[in-house]
Amino acid sequence: MGLMGIIAKGAKCNVIGCDKDGVRSLTTSKVEGTGLSISGGKKTVLCKEHYKEWKKATKDERDVERARYDRF
């Protein structure tokens, strides 16, 4: 089976000044406004360190979003 997805194809981190290999791909709109200066289109690729930063920056809003779906 061939490689699938942009991470499997060896995409690099989209944070300006970072050239590490990407480990996660997110919609750019989810990453904007978190303090990470990114370059990219629809999808943003983040390396391990920047993904961890993104998770810390968005923890509260992700908890709220998750709680909205856990009501029932």
C-alpha positions as CSV (number, residue, x, y, z in Angstrom):
1,M,0.0,0.0,0.0
2,G,1.3,3.5,-0.8
3,L,1.9,6.4,1.4
4,M,-1.2,8.4,2.4
5,G,-1.6,11.8,3.9
6,I,0.8,14.7,4.0
7,I,2.6,13.5,7.2
8,A,3.4,10.1,5.7
9,K,4.9,11.9,2.6
10,G,7.4,13.7,4.8
11,A,5.8,17.2,5.3
12,K,7.8,19.7,7.4
13,C,6.5,21.9,10.2
14,N,4.7,25.0,8.9
15,V,5.8,27.2,11.8
16,I,8.0,30.0,10.4
17,G,11.6,29.2,11.2
18,C,11.1,25.5,12.0
19,D,12.3,22.8,9.6
20,K,11.5,19.7,11.7
21,D,9.4,16.8,10.4
22,G,5.7,17.1,10.9
23,V,3.8,14.7,13.2
24,R,0.3,16.2,13.1
25,S,-1.8,17.9,10.5
26,L,-4.6,20.4,11.5
27,T,-6.9,22.7,9.8
28,T,-5.2,26.1,9.6
29,S,-8.2,27.9,11.2
30,K,-7.7,25.8,14.4
31,V,-4.1,26.9,14.6
32,E,-4.5,30.6,13.8
33,G,-4.8,32.8,16.9
34,T,-2.7,30.6,19.2
35,G,0.5,32.6,19.0
36,L,2.2,30.3,16.4
37,S,3.3,32.1,13.3
38,I,2.5,29.7,10.5
39,S,2.8,29.7,6.7
40,G,0.4,27.5,4.8
41,G,-2.9,26.9,3.1
42,K,-5.9,24.8,4.2
43,K,-3.8,22.4,6.3
44,T,-1.1,23.2,8.8
45,V,1.6,20.6,9.7
46,L,3.1,20.8,13.2
47,C,6.2,19.1,14.6
48,K,6.1,17.4,18.0
49,E,7.2,20.5,19.9
50,H,4.8,22.9,18.2
51,Y,1.9,20.5,18.4
52,K,2.5,20.3,22.2
53,E,2.5,24.2,22.3
54,W,-0.8,24.2,20.3
55,K,-2.4,21.7,22.7
56,K,-1.4,23.8,25.7
57,A,-2.7,27.0,24.1
58,T,-6.1,25.5,23.1
59,K,-6.7,23.2,26.1
60,D,-9.5,25.2,27.6
61,E,-11.4,25.8,24.4
62,R,-11.1,22.1,23.4
63,D,-12.4,21.1,26.8
64,V,-15.5,23.3,26.3
65,E,-16.0,21.9,22.8
66,R,-15.7,18.4,24.1
67,A,-18.2,19.1,26.9
68,R,-20.7,20.3,24.3
69,Y,-20.8,16.8,22.8
70,D,-20.7,14.9,26.1
71,R,-24.0,16.3,27.4
72,F,-26.1,13.4,26.2
